[in-house]
Amino acid sequence: MRWGPLEEGDLIDEVFLLNVMRRYNIEAVMHFAALAEVACSVQNPLMYYRNNVSASISLLNAMDKAGISKIVFSSSDTIYGNVNAKLIPEDQPCAPISPYGYSKYFFERILTDCVNTSNLNMIIFRYFNVAGADPDVDIGENLNLSKRLIPRAIDVALGRSPNLQVFGNTYATPDGSCIRDYIHVCDLVDAHMLGLHNLRSGSVNKVFNLGAGRGYSIFQIINAVETLTGTKVSVEVCDKRIGDPTHLVADCARAQSILGWRPLRSDIETQISDALNWHNKFWGCTR
């Protein structure tokens, strides 16, 4: 396979995980596996705690038995909750408002406790909103499953969906829609490679925000999609969703100073353009 062998199994299956770790003599784990929809977590919290917390504990148990001491964990900006700050630093007190946010917060706490009582070394990345696609259009997300704003807005612009649901237009923001920070997936990958290098060099147990450091409202994103596609995006305004914070924008100074990381593709036009190119290839290949 182009990107290496693929082993498929359930993260909660500790025996499976241990066998894979021993088979490949793994040095470090990058833990991306999670359910990640805020609204769904409110409706089915036990499913989220089983998948995002219990299964992650199985991963740590398997790592311990395999003698693996390095982990890079994908956390989330949702652990901050509603924050009254222009930019959110990593030392902002965590106050999640959804089961998804709590599931990420709980596992961060578990990792910290394990670091304090074992030889485990960690890096935690708190993602803000991930967007874009591979600029070479070789790989991207499964658009049949995506519920992210930018892919859904592009779907409407391309005529694949009739309208875009916007959940709430009465937030305390300039246009009434909530504000988010969008980071290009390629910049996210770069951060993980730098994080792994950081672990291998002995600088460990750090928490980093990963975002562009600039916020866009839902309606600003819609306007940008309309500009880049030349097509109107039909909008249906719906009720607010429980668990959605008003404003989440990252202070990324720590990642920049310690890791030497810079988000190079995270201007919103590039993110949408790369996502649009992936849409065209994905649907062209899957019709």
PyMOL commands that set and color helices and strands:
alter all, ss='L'
color gray80, all
select helices_A, chain A and resi 14-24+38-43+45-66+77-80+99-117+149-157+185-200+218-229+253-259+268-286
alter helices_A, ss='H'
color red, helices_A
select strands_A, chain A and resi 28-31+70-76+121-127+129-131+164-167+179-184+206-210+215-217+235-238+247-248
alter strands_A, ss='S'
color yellow, strands_A
deselect
rebuild
show_as cartoon
